[in-house]
Amino acid sequence: MRMAHRLVAAPPEVRSLSGLTLVAAVACAFSAAFPVAPGRPTDLLIALTLGGVVLAGGLILAGSRVGHGGLTLTVAVQIGCASVLVGASATTGGAMLAGYAYVWITVYSALFLTPAATRLHCALTTVGFGAGLLAGGLHGMVTAWILVSATVWGSAHALSKLSERVRRQAETDPLTGLLNRRAFVAAAEREHELAARTGADLTVVLIDLDDFKAVNDREGHAAGDLLLADLAAAWRGVLRPADLLARHGGDEFAVLLPATSEDGAARVVARLREAHPTTWSAGVAAWEREVSLDAALAAADADLYAAKRGRPRRPLQLG
């Protein structure tokens, strides 16, 4: 029951790699139990089975603590294991069967890891498969090496492009090009964990446009959409690369400022005001180590509405 709970709680990239590892372990166990040819490396298959089960369980137990580096290293280890199995294969069919593992490893890497990590895994596959074939001493395997290598590189390129496009669409607000709320929450939580480890300041800013509804009523929704896009472009130009800017709601934006105190955030807000003539209100809150994101946003929201109540309303201006 406890393992099942950890399985559900683990991030999808960890669950997928654990499942892939477990499937590989089962395949090794099946090959050891029912060898298809004499000379099958049964002892090695048993060792890989046990190692795969342990690794799959370890991934689930570690859960979200398995970072990108851990996933990249785990995939590299699996490539190494597949290469060892290729080298130990007594027949051409056995070597090619072991080589199929590279394709599934590539699919995982392209879908869940960065393009740089995927290229690294493709390079390791090319070298590892070639080294395994040479170590096995099997004849006529140059064509197989070329075929598997080309399949791995081609699949990795296509799937990485597709994964990046899907990820960008899932994380980006289509109107402004900024992070959407879901992506902002995920990125903000990562920054919070980093700030908690380093002791650096972290500040949240909420921005709400003044009388945005009047723009839509007076100028039309197309003008309102154009205003939001112009604001996003202007604000991106004055923020640091490490700052997170997101469209948090209809006419509400959120900014996360790493290594920035509340006083520093006030200066950032002043720069944002200078970047575009549109009138808006802002609320600032420090995001402390023990505070949740919802609580930090609520504090910034309270500060925002206190600011709205504290000054007269002005008509929203188009840039």
KAQUI-V546748 format. One record per helix or strand. SS is the DSSP state (H for helix, E for strand). FROM is the first residue (numbers start at 1). TO is the last residue. Records with the same first field share a line. If there is no record, write none. Layout:
SS=FROM-TO, FROM-TO
This chain:
H=2-9, 12-33, 42-65, 68-88, 92-112, 115-136, 142-171, 181-198, 212-219, 221-236, 262-275, 293-309
E=172-172, 179-179, 202-209, 244-247, 252-258, 280-286
